[in-house]
């Protein structure tokens, strides 16, 4: 399939050379249904005439496709839109999909969380459970994650919808084919069969499950927002106990040769520095991860170090101290800002992103961090004007990974809309 740009919208064209065999017609129709649905997701509501112009499909074909998607309750008619100065306004078509939800899950060092959202992005269920994941161990964590799935499934059913799947985000190296968390030093997991463990606990009630690195899912969620502003090359930098990265290039998630692209938290920016959980010294996450902030901002006995407390409340406490002018907290944030400048400038020099989105705990302290980071990155990057790179705070807070997991779960709907509705 070749990419076409029509009317300022980049879409995937459909190759239809020759006369298709009957078995091919169904495949072409599935592809075209997904093409229209993705266009409405990525570019927003538009009339049938504009859908035809943007996709290059004949208008009668678009009319039939939209009718089928309406019948499947995946799209609905919205307001009238006038395409030009004359003529009747066209009726817009927009994503509906309220009867279908994807579930996103995150296993974090400090909590486990879940978000269920509909195809149009409405949140039906959201919960975060404070937990010291390393101390709890894999079996207890999977027990609690299975309970989250059961709770989300019940909430979705009560809303008159159903789950089409669940995407689980876990830190470290994950095998998306086998469903194993291969090595996650920040939570102490090695070769944990996460998906099989959940399937065994849920039995026949288990939804279709997917596993992905947490930072990559965060990048997917950030890209859904950034793409609406015309940003198609970005790096998502997530600040948790560790530091994760997800790279979007040309609108596509960059995985690398074996899926390990984005391990930015373990760039050794201070060789001989503090010992990292990975066993090396001076990794970036030892300089700017949440552990670094807490270490600089408070003594070990301070409640902000208590992993049994909700991380959002601990961050709010630190933000309150910063806003009150507490010198130790402000000095800690200055230290984090300097470390962020060093790593982001390196990434900007190598990858030249249009934006770097700061997620995790970083946006909580946007007022104290952003100006200093922007100035420091602009000063360090070789290209003029930082190569056009903006430093932006995430608007998703701690829900980014779970939101990305829900998007991953909903991918099957875009791949084959007719099969997703049963």
C-alpha positions as CSV (number, residue, x, y, z in Angstrom):
1,X,0.0,0.0,0.0
2,X,1.3,3.4,-1.0
3,X,0.8,6.5,1.1
4,X,-1.2,9.3,-0.6
5,X,-1.6,12.9,0.4
6,X,-4.8,14.5,-0.6
7,X,-6.3,17.6,0.9
8,X,-3.5,17.9,3.4
9,X,-4.2,14.5,4.9
10,X,-1.8,11.6,4.6
11,X,-3.6,8.3,4.3
12,X,-2.8,4.8,3.2
13,X,-3.9,4.1,-0.3
14,X,-5.2,0.6,-1.3
15,X,-3.7,-1.2,-4.2
16,X,-6.4,-2.6,-6.4
17,X,-4.6,-3.6,-9.6
18,X,-6.4,-6.1,-11.8
19,X,-9.8,-7.7,-11.3
20,X,-10.0,-9.1,-7.8
21,X,-11.1,-12.7,-7.2
22,X,-14.2,-13.1,-5.0
23,X,-12.0,-14.1,-2.0
24,X,-10.1,-10.8,-2.5
25,X,-13.1,-8.6,-2.5
26,X,-13.8,-9.3,1.2
27,X,-10.1,-8.5,2.0
28,X,-10.3,-5.2,0.0
29,X,-13.5,-4.2,1.8
30,X,-12.0,-4.9,5.2
31,X,-9.0,-2.8,4.2
32,X,-11.2,0.1,3.0
33,X,-13.4,0.0,6.1
34,X,-10.2,0.2,8.3
35,X,-8.9,3.0,6.0
36,X,-12.0,5.1,6.6
37,X,-12.1,4.4,10.3
38,X,-8.4,5.4,10.8
39,X,-8.9,8.6,8.8
40,X,-11.8,9.6,11.1
41,X,-9.7,8.7,14.1
42,X,-6.6,10.6,13.0
43,X,-8.1,13.6,11.1
44,X,-11.4,14.1,12.8
45,X,-15.0,14.3,11.5
46,X,-15.6,15.0,7.8
47,X,-18.2,14.6,5.1
48,X,-18.4,11.6,2.8
49,X,-17.2,13.8,-0.1
50,X,-14.1,14.8,1.9
51,X,-13.5,11.2,2.9
52,X,-13.5,10.3,-0.8
53,X,-11.1,13.1,-1.5
54,X,-8.7,12.2,1.3
55,X,-8.6,8.5,0.6
56,X,-8.8,8.5,-3.1
57,X,-11.8,6.1,-3.0
58,X,-14.8,6.6,-5.3
59,X,-17.7,8.4,-3.7
60,X,-20.2,5.6,-4.1
61,X,-17.7,3.2,-2.4
62,X,-17.3,5.7,0.4
63,X,-21.1,5.9,0.8
64,X,-21.4,2.2,1.1
65,X,-18.5,1.9,3.5
66,X,-19.9,4.6,5.8
67,X,-23.3,2.9,5.7
68,X,-21.7,-0.3,6.9
69,X,-19.7,1.4,9.6
70,X,-22.9,3.2,10.8
71,X,-24.6,-0.2,11.0
72,X,-21.7,-1.6,13.0
73,X,-22.1,1.4,15.4
74,X,-18.5,2.4,14.8
75,X,-19.3,5.7,13.2
76,X,-22.3,8.1,13.3
77,X,-23.5,11.1,11.5
78,X,-22.7,14.5,13.1
79,X,-23.2,18.1,12.1
80,X,-23.5,19.5,8.6
81,X,-20.3,20.8,7.0
82,X,-20.1,23.1,4.0
83,X,-17.3,22.1,1.7
84,X,-17.2,25.2,-0.4
85,X,-18.9,28.6,-1.0
86,X,-21.8,27.1,-2.9
87,X,-23.9,23.9,-2.8
88,X,-25.6,22.0,0.0
89,X,-23.6,21.3,3.1
90,X,-22.5,17.7,3.6
91,X,-23.3,15.7,6.8
92,X,-20.2,15.0,8.7
93,X,-19.2,11.5,9.8
94,X,-17.4,10.9,13.1
95,X,-16.1,8.1,15.3
96,X,-18.8,6.5,17.5
97,X,-17.9,3.1,18.9
98,X,-19.4,3.6,22.3
99,X,-20.2,-0.1,22.5
100,X,-16.6,-1.1,22.1
101,X,-13.8,-0.6,24.7
102,X,-10.1,-1.3,24.9
103,X,-8.4,-1.8,28.3
104,X,-5.0,-0.5,29.1
105,X,-2.9,-1.8,32.1
106,X,0.3,-0.6,33.6
107,X,2.7,-2.3,36.0
108,X,4.8,0.5,37.5
109,X,7.4,0.3,40.3
110,X,5.0,2.2,42.6
111,X,1.6,1.1,41.4
112,X,-0.6,-0.9,39.0
113,X,-3.3,0.8,37.0
114,X,-6.0,0.3,34.5
115,X,-8.0,2.5,32.0
116,X,-10.8,1.3,29.8
117,X,-11.8,3.6,27.0
118,X,-14.2,3.5,24.1
119,X,-13.2,3.8,20.5
120,X,-14.0,7.5,20.6
121,X,-11.8,7.9,23.7
122,X,-14.4,8.1,26.5
123,X,-13.1,6.7,29.7
124,X,-15.4,4.0,31.2
125,X,-13.2,2.7,34.0
126,X,-10.0,4.1,35.6
127,X,-8.2,2.9,38.7
128,X,-4.7,3.1,40.2
129,X,-3.5,1.0,43.1
130,X,-0.5,2.1,45.1
131,X,1.9,-0.8,45.4
132,X,5.6,-1.6,46.0
133,X,5.8,-3.9,43.0
134,X,9.3,-5.2,43.7
135,X,8.4,-6.1,47.3
136,X,5.1,-7.7,46.3
137,X,6.7,-10.1,43.8
138,X,5.3,-11.2,40.4
139,X,2.6,-13.6,41.6
140,X,0.9,-11.1,43.9
141,X,1.2,-8.4,41.2
142,X,-0.4,-10.6,38.6
143,X,-3.2,-11.6,41.1
144,X,-4.0,-7.9,41.6
145,X,-3.8,-7.2,37.8
146,X,-6.2,-10.0,37.1
147,X,-8.6,-8.4,39.6
148,X,-8.3,-5.0,37.9
149,X,-9.2,-6.7,34.6
150,X,-12.3,-8.3,36.2
151,X,-13.3,-5.0,37.6
152,X,-12.8,-3.2,34.3
153,X,-14.8,-5.8,32.4
154,X,-17.7,-5.5,34.9
155,X,-17.7,-1.7,34.6
156,X,-17.6,-1.9,30.8
157,X,-20.5,-4.4,30.7
158,X,-22.5,-2.2,33.0
159,X,-22.0,0.7,30.6
160,X,-23.5,-1.5,27.8
161,X,-20.2,-2.1,26.1
162,X,-17.7,-4.9,25.8
163,X,-13.9,-5.3,25.9
164,X,-12.2,-6.2,22.6
165,X,-8.8,-6.7,24.3
166,X,-6.3,-5.5,26.8
167,X,-2.8,-4.0,26.4
168,X,-0.4,-4.4,29.3
169,X,2.6,-2.1,29.7
170,X,5.5,-3.3,31.8
171,X,9.0,-1.7,32.3
172,X,12.2,-3.1,30.9
173,X,12.7,-5.6,28.2
174,X,9.6,-7.4,27.1
175,X,8.9,-10.1,24.5
176,X,5.8,-9.1,22.8
177,X,5.5,-12.4,20.9
178,X,5.7,-14.7,24.0
179,X,4.2,-12.3,26.5
180,X,7.3,-12.5,28.8
181,X,8.8,-9.7,30.8
182,X,12.4,-10.7,30.2
183,X,14.3,-8.2,32.4
184,X,12.9,-5.4,34.4
185,X,15.5,-4.3,36.9
186,X,13.5,-1.6,38.5
187,X,10.8,-4.1,39.7
188,X,13.1,-7.1,40.1
189,X,11.4,-9.2,37.4
190,X,13.3,-11.6,35.1
191,X,11.6,-14.1,32.7
192,X,8.1,-13.6,34.1
193,X,5.4,-15.1,31.9
194,X,3.0,-12.2,32.4
195,X,0.3,-12.9,29.8
196,X,0.1,-16.6,30.4
197,X,0.0,-15.8,34.1
198,X,-3.0,-13.5,33.6
199,X,-4.7,-16.0,31.3
200,X,-4.4,-18.7,33.9
201,X,-6.0,-16.5,36.5
202,X,-8.8,-15.3,34.3
203,X,-9.6,-18.5,32.5
204,X,-12.1,-18.4,29.6
205,X,-13.1,-14.9,30.7
206,X,-9.7,-13.5,29.7
207,X,-9.8,-10.9,27.0
208,X,-7.3,-10.9,24.1
209,X,-4.1,-9.8,25.8
210,X,-1.1,-7.9,24.5
211,X,2.2,-7.0,26.1
212,X,4.4,-4.0,25.3
213,X,7.1,-1.9,26.9
214,X,5.5,0.8,29.1
215,X,7.4,3.7,27.6
216,X,6.4,2.7,24.0
217,X,2.8,2.6,25.0
218,X,3.2,6.0,26.6
219,X,4.6,7.3,23.3
220,X,1.6,5.9,21.4
221,X,-0.8,7.8,23.7
222,X,1.2,11.0,23.4
223,X,1.3,10.7,19.6
224,X,-2.5,10.5,19.4
225,X,-2.6,14.0,20.9
226,X,0.5,15.4,19.1
227,X,-0.6,14.2,15.7
228,X,-3.6,16.4,15.9
229,X,-1.2,19.4,16.1
230,X,0.7,18.1,13.1
231,X,3.6,16.6,15.1
232,X,4.7,13.3,13.6
233,X,8.3,13.0,15.0
234,X,8.6,13.0,18.7
235,X,10.3,11.4,21.7
236,X,8.3,10.6,24.8
237,X,10.4,10.8,27.9
238,X,8.7,9.3,31.0
239,X,10.0,9.9,34.4
240,X,9.2,7.2,37.0
241,X,11.5,5.3,39.2
242,X,13.3,4.7,36.0
243,X,13.3,6.8,32.8
244,X,11.7,5.3,29.7
245,X,11.6,6.5,26.1
246,X,9.3,6.0,23.1
247,X,10.3,7.2,19.7
248,X,7.8,8.1,17.0
249,X,9.3,8.8,13.6
250,X,7.2,9.8,10.6
251,X,4.1,8.7,12.6
252,X,5.4,5.2,13.3
253,X,6.7,3.7,16.6
254,X,10.4,3.0,16.3
255,X,11.2,-0.5,17.6
256,X,14.7,-1.1,16.3
257,X,16.2,-4.4,15.0
258,X,15.0,-6.5,18.0
259,X,12.5,-4.2,19.6
260,X,14.8,-2.5,22.2
261,X,14.8,1.0,20.7
262,X,14.0,3.6,23.3
263,X,16.1,2.4,26.3
264,X,17.2,6.0,26.9
265,X,17.1,5.7,30.7
266,X,20.3,3.6,30.6
267,X,22.4,6.0,28.5
268,X,25.6,6.3,30.6
269,X,25.8,10.1,30.9
270,X,28.0,10.1,34.0
271,X,30.3,7.1,33.9
272,X,31.5,6.2,37.3
273,X,28.4,7.9,38.8
274,X,25.7,6.5,41.0
275,X,25.0,2.7,40.7
276,X,21.9,2.0,38.6
277,X,19.5,-0.9,39.1
278,X,20.8,-2.3,35.8
279,X,24.2,-2.9,37.4
280,X,26.0,-0.1,35.6
281,X,26.9,3.4,36.9
282,X,25.9,6.8,35.8
283,X,22.8,5.9,33.8
284,X,20.5,8.8,32.9
285,X,17.7,7.5,35.2
286,X,20.1,7.8,38.2
287,X,20.2,11.5,37.4
288,X,16.6,12.4,36.6
289,X,14.4,9.4,37.6
290,X,11.9,9.8,40.5
291,X,14.4,8.1,42.8
292,X,16.9,10.9,42.1
293,X,14.3,13.6,42.8
294,X,13.3,12.0,46.1
295,X,16.9,11.4,47.1
296,X,17.7,15.1,46.7
297,X,14.5,16.5,48.0
298,X,13.9,14.6,51.2
299,X,15.5,12.5,53.9
300,X,14.8,8.7,53.8
301,X,12.2,8.8,56.6
302,X,10.1,11.5,54.8
303,X,6.6,10.3,53.8
304,X,7.3,11.1,50.1
305,X,9.6,8.1,50.1
306,X,6.8,5.7,51.2
307,X,5.9,3.5,48.3
308,X,2.7,2.3,50.0
309,X,1.2,5.8,49.5
310,X,-0.2,6.9,46.2
311,X,2.5,8.4,44.0
312,X,0.2,11.2,42.9
313,X,-0.2,12.4,46.5
314,X,3.5,12.2,47.2
315,X,4.2,14.3,44.1
316,X,1.5,16.8,45.1
317,X,3.3,17.1,48.5
318,X,6.6,17.9,46.8
319,X,4.9,20.3,44.4
320,X,3.4,22.1,47.3
321,X,6.8,22.5,48.9
322,X,8.3,23.8,45.7
323,X,5.4,26.4,45.3
324,X,6.0,27.4,49.0
325,X,9.6,28.1,48.1
326,X,11.2,25.2,50.0
327,X,14.9,25.6,49.2
328,X,15.8,21.9,49.3
329,X,12.9,20.9,47.0
330,X,13.8,23.7,44.5
331,X,17.5,22.7,44.6
332,X,16.4,19.1,43.8
333,X,14.4,20.3,40.8
334,X,17.3,22.4,39.6
335,X,19.4,19.2,39.7
336,X,16.7,17.3,37.7
337,X,16.5,20.1,35.1
338,X,20.2,20.1,34.5
339,X,20.2,16.3,34.0
340,X,17.2,16.6,31.7
341,X,19.0,19.2,29.6
342,X,22.0,16.9,29.1
343,X,20.0,13.8,28.0
344,X,17.4,15.6,25.9
345,X,20.1,17.6,24.0
346,X,21.9,14.4,23.1
347,X,18.6,12.8,21.8
348,X,17.8,16.0,19.8
349,X,21.2,15.9,18.2
350,X,20.9,12.3,17.2
351,X,17.2,12.0,16.3
352,X,16.1,15.7,15.5
353,X,12.5,15.2,16.8
354,X,9.9,17.8,16.3
355,X,9.0,17.5,20.0
356,X,10.1,15.9,23.2
357,X,7.2,15.2,25.4
358,X,7.9,15.0,29.2
359,X,5.6,12.5,30.9
360,X,5.5,10.6,34.2
361,X,6.3,12.8,37.1
362,X,7.9,15.6,35.1
363,X,4.7,17.5,34.2
364,X,3.8,17.8,37.9
365,X,6.8,20.2,38.2
366,X,6.4,21.9,34.8
367,X,6.4,25.4,36.3
368,X,9.8,24.7,37.9
369,X,11.4,22.6,35.1
370,X,10.3,23.7,31.7
371,X,11.9,27.1,31.2
372,X,15.2,25.9,32.5
373,X,15.1,22.7,30.4
374,X,14.2,24.6,27.2
375,X,17.0,27.1,27.7
376,X,19.5,24.4,28.5
377,X,18.6,22.2,25.5
378,X,18.7,25.2,23.1
379,X,22.1,26.0,24.4
380,X,23.5,22.5,24.0
381,X,21.9,21.3,20.7
382,X,24.2,21.8,17.7
383,X,21.5,22.8,15.2
384,X,20.1,26.3,15.3
385,X,16.9,26.8,17.3
386,X,17.4,23.3,18.8
387,X,16.8,21.9,15.4
388,X,13.1,22.9,15.6
389,X,12.5,20.7,18.7
390,X,9.9,21.8,21.2
391,X,9.9,20.6,24.8
392,X,6.3,19.9,25.9
393,X,4.7,18.7,29.1
394,X,2.4,15.7,28.8
395,X,-1.3,16.3,29.4
396,X,-1.9,12.7,30.3
397,X,-0.3,12.6,33.7
398,X,0.2,9.1,35.1
399,X,-2.4,7.6,32.8
400,X,-0.3,7.8,29.6
401,X,0.9,4.1,29.6
402,X,-2.6,2.7,30.3
403,X,-4.1,5.0,27.7
404,X,-1.6,3.7,25.2
405,X,-2.4,0.1,26.2
406,X,-6.1,0.8,25.5
407,X,-5.1,2.1,22.1
408,X,-3.1,-1.0,21.4
409,X,-6.1,-3.2,22.4
410,X,-8.3,-1.2,20.0
411,X,-6.0,-1.7,17.0
412,X,-7.8,-4.9,16.0
413,X,-10.9,-2.8,15.3
414,X,-9.1,-0.6,12.8
415,X,-7.5,-3.7,11.2
416,X,-10.8,-5.4,10.7
417,X,-13.9,-3.4,11.7
418,X,-16.5,-5.9,10.7
419,X,-14.8,-8.7,12.8
420,X,-14.5,-6.6,15.9
421,X,-18.3,-6.3,16.3
422,X,-20.0,-9.6,17.2
